Amino acid sequence: MNYEGPKFSLGDIVLFEQEHMGEMVTDLGIVVSTPTLIFSHRWPTEEKKENFWSYDIKVMDNLFKMVPEAFLRSLKDEVKIKDSQRE
């Protein structure tokens, strides 16, 4: 759950999560917009509100608008995972 601010910033390199669009969009994307807060909700069992962010993502010649943060993963995270698998 995201109780903090947005996970990505303008200019970040991202990949689409495999279970959402990863098979259709396999190239790297770049965040080309500032984060947009699309929804904020307080669950009955939680004290803080959970924030749901979206971004515009440019992949090659395609622009994907208002992509939910949950659909994306950071290239930085991928590098960390691959580095830890080597050790």
N, C-alpha and C positions, 0 to 999 in steps of 0.2 A: 504494500500500500504506500502511496505517496502522500505523506503529510507535510512534505517540504515544498520547495519551489520546483520549477521545471528541471528535468534531467538533462536536457540538451540546450545548446546555445546556437545562435546564428553562426554558420560556418562549420559546425561539427560534421564529421563524416559518420554516416550511419548505414546500417543494413536493415532490411525488413526481417522481422521474426519469421522463422520457417513455417510455423503453424498458421500464420495469417496470410502472408503474401510472398513468403520466401521462395517458393517454387516458381512463381510468375515473374518476380523481380529479383534477379540474382546479382545485379550490378550494385556497386556502392552508390550511395546517395549523399547529397549535401543539404543541410538545413539552410533554407533560403528565407526564412521568416523568423521573427521573434516568436517566442512561445505564446499561445493563446489559451487562456483558461476557459475550457468549455463547460466544466461542471465542477461543483464542489458539494460534497455530501458528508453529513455526519451520520455514521452508522449508530444504531441504538446501543451497541456494545462498546463503542469507542468514545474517547473524550475529545479527540481532535477531528477536524474535518479532513476528508481525503480529497485531494485535488486531481482532476483529470485534465491533462494538457494536450494540445495538438500543435502540429507544425506543417509548414509547406516544405516538401522534399523534392529536389530536382535530381532525376536519375536520367543520365544521357540527355535526350531531347524531350523528356517527359516531365511534367510538373504534377505532382500529387498534392492536392490541397487538403488541409485539415486532417492530416494523418494522426490518429491517436498515438500518444506516447507508448502505450502498451504494445503497439505494432512494430516498434523499432528497438534496435539494440545498437550500442556504440561500437565503433571499430576499435576503440581503446580497450573495451572489455574483451573483444575477440583476441587481441594481441596478448593480453594478460593470461587468458585461458590457454592459448597455445604455448606461451612461455612456461607456464606451470606444468603442462603436460610433458615438456621436454626434460624437466628436472627429475 
